[in-house]
Amino acid sequence: IIIIIIITAAILTVYRTQHRSSDEETCLIMSAGSRYQFLWQDGEKYKKPTELRASDYIDTLFAHAERKFDQWKIAEDATSPLPKGSLREAKMIYKRLFRVYAHLFHSHFELIKNTDTEGPLTVCFKRFVLFIKEFNLVKENELAPMKELIALIVEKKI
């Protein structure tokens, strides 16, 4: 689960430094192209699947993940067992982190290419994909928005 923190920090850094302002202006929904829209539901503030602006979805995800890390007390003792339900919650965080990658690649790839973040973002995504596939953390059908790129990663062509 510690890897979630590292991956979250990498995504957050790229997102906040390069894409936040353009996202607020252009991305009124959290999506990966025209075929995939992502809704937020957490059973707390958002009891039903709710459409959020992409920047709000991403901010809500990072705040949610931070609350979970605090609940799990990861920083205090990495050897302690996690509370019941933690794996299910961690898988949900990974699924949502994947959605952030899918959004960035689908909605902001031209901007990513025009900055110096394409290489680091692609490396982070590759490691993320290999990790989630190795430990079966995100269901295959959830990976559909990026299936072509994922196939290249798995086949070691990237």
C-alpha positions as CSV (number, residue, x, y, z in Angstrom):
1,I,0.0,0.0,0.0
2,I,3.0,2.3,0.5
3,I,3.4,2.3,-3.3
4,I,0.0,4.1,-3.5
5,I,1.6,7.1,-1.7
6,I,4.6,7.2,-4.1
7,I,2.3,6.8,-7.2
8,T,-0.1,9.4,-5.9
9,A,2.7,11.9,-5.3
10,A,4.1,11.4,-8.8
11,I,0.7,11.9,-10.5
12,L,-0.1,14.9,-8.2
13,T,3.2,16.6,-9.0
14,V,2.7,16.3,-12.8
15,Y,-0.9,17.3,-12.6
16,R,-0.5,20.3,-10.4
17,T,2.6,21.7,-12.0
18,Q,1.5,21.4,-15.6
19,H,-2.2,20.8,-16.2
20,R,-4.3,22.1,-13.3
21,S,-5.1,25.5,-14.8
22,S,-6.0,24.2,-18.3
23,D,-8.1,21.4,-16.8
24,E,-10.3,23.8,-14.9
25,E,-11.0,25.7,-18.1
26,T,-11.5,22.9,-20.5
27,C,-12.5,19.7,-18.6
28,L,-16.0,20.2,-17.3
29,I,-16.3,16.4,-16.8
30,M,-13.8,13.8,-15.7
31,S,-13.3,11.7,-18.8
32,A,-10.9,9.8,-21.0
33,G,-12.0,10.8,-24.5
34,S,-15.6,10.9,-25.5
35,R,-16.3,7.2,-24.7
36,Y,-15.4,7.2,-21.0
37,Q,-16.8,9.4,-18.3
38,F,-15.9,8.9,-14.7
39,L,-18.3,9.7,-11.8
40,W,-17.4,10.0,-8.1
41,Q,-19.1,8.1,-5.3
42,D,-17.5,7.7,-1.9
43,G,-20.5,6.8,0.3
44,E,-19.7,9.9,2.4
45,K,-20.2,13.3,0.8
46,Y,-21.2,11.7,-2.6
47,K,-23.6,9.0,-1.8
48,K,-24.7,8.5,-5.5
49,P,-22.4,8.6,-8.6
50,T,-21.8,12.2,-9.2
51,E,-20.4,14.1,-12.2
52,L,-17.5,16.3,-11.2
53,R,-15.3,18.7,-13.1
54,A,-12.0,16.8,-13.8
55,S,-10.0,19.1,-11.5
56,D,-12.5,18.5,-8.7
57,Y,-12.5,14.8,-9.2
58,I,-8.7,14.7,-9.0
59,D,-8.6,16.9,-5.9
60,T,-11.4,14.8,-4.3
61,L,-9.4,11.6,-5.0
62,F,-6.2,12.9,-3.5
63,A,-8.0,14.2,-0.4
64,H,-9.8,10.9,-0.1
65,A,-6.6,8.9,-0.5
66,E,-4.9,11.1,2.1
67,R,-7.7,10.5,4.6
68,K,-7.4,6.7,4.0
69,F,-3.7,6.8,4.5
70,D,-4.2,8.6,7.8
71,Q,-6.9,6.1,8.9
72,W,-4.5,3.3,8.0
73,K,-1.7,5.0,9.9
74,I,0.7,3.9,7.2
75,A,3.4,6.4,8.2
76,E,3.5,5.2,11.8
77,D,4.2,1.5,11.3
78,A,4.4,-0.1,7.9
79,T,4.5,-3.6,9.5
80,S,1.2,-3.4,11.2
81,P,-1.7,-5.2,9.6
82,L,-4.2,-3.0,7.8
83,P,-7.8,-2.6,8.9
84,K,-10.4,-4.9,7.4
85,G,-11.6,-3.6,4.1
86,S,-8.3,-1.9,3.3
87,L,-7.5,-4.0,0.3
88,R,-10.9,-3.2,-1.3
89,E,-10.4,0.5,-0.5
90,A,-6.8,0.4,-1.9
91,K,-8.1,-1.2,-5.1
92,M,-10.7,1.6,-5.5
93,I,-7.9,4.2,-5.1
94,Y,-5.8,2.4,-7.7
95,K,-8.8,2.4,-10.1
96,R,-9.3,6.1,-9.6
97,L,-5.6,6.8,-10.0
98,F,-5.8,4.9,-13.3
99,R,-8.6,7.2,-14.3
100,V,-6.4,10.2,-13.6
101,Y,-3.7,8.8,-16.0
102,A,-6.4,8.0,-18.6
103,H,-7.7,11.6,-18.3
104,L,-4.3,13.1,-18.6
105,F,-3.3,11.0,-21.6
106,H,-6.6,11.5,-23.4
107,S,-7.4,15.1,-22.6
108,H,-3.9,16.7,-22.2
109,F,-1.5,14.7,-24.3
110,E,-0.7,17.6,-26.6
111,L,0.1,19.8,-23.6
112,I,2.1,16.9,-22.0
113,K,4.1,16.5,-25.3
114,N,4.8,20.3,-25.4
115,T,6.2,20.3,-21.9
116,D,8.9,18.2,-20.4
117,T,6.5,15.9,-18.6
118,E,5.8,13.3,-21.3
119,G,8.8,11.1,-20.4
120,P,8.3,11.2,-16.6
121,L,4.5,10.7,-17.0
122,T,5.0,7.7,-19.3
123,V,7.5,6.1,-17.0
124,C,5.2,6.6,-14.0
125,F,2.3,5.1,-16.0
126,K,4.4,2.2,-17.2
127,R,5.4,1.3,-13.6
128,F,1.9,1.9,-12.4
129,V,0.5,-0.5,-15.0
130,L,3.0,-3.2,-14.3
131,F,2.3,-3.0,-10.6
132,I,-1.5,-3.1,-10.9
133,K,-1.4,-5.9,-13.3
134,E,1.1,-7.9,-11.2
135,F,-1.1,-7.7,-8.1
136,N,-4.5,-7.6,-9.9
137,L,-5.4,-4.3,-8.4
138,V,-7.7,-2.9,-11.2
139,K,-10.2,-5.0,-13.1
140,E,-9.4,-5.5,-16.8
141,N,-12.6,-3.8,-18.0
142,E,-11.6,-0.7,-16.1
143,L,-8.4,-0.4,-18.1
144,A,-10.3,-0.1,-21.4
145,P,-9.6,3.6,-22.0
146,M,-5.9,2.9,-22.3
147,K,-5.9,-0.7,-23.5
148,E,-3.7,-0.1,-26.6
149,L,-1.0,1.7,-24.6
150,I,-1.2,-1.0,-21.8
151,A,-0.8,-3.7,-24.4
152,L,2.4,-2.1,-25.6
153,I,3.7,-1.8,-22.0
154,V,2.9,-5.4,-21.2
155,E,4.5,-6.6,-24.4
156,K,7.6,-4.6,-23.4
157,K,7.4,-2.4,-26.5
158,I,7.5,0.7,-24.4
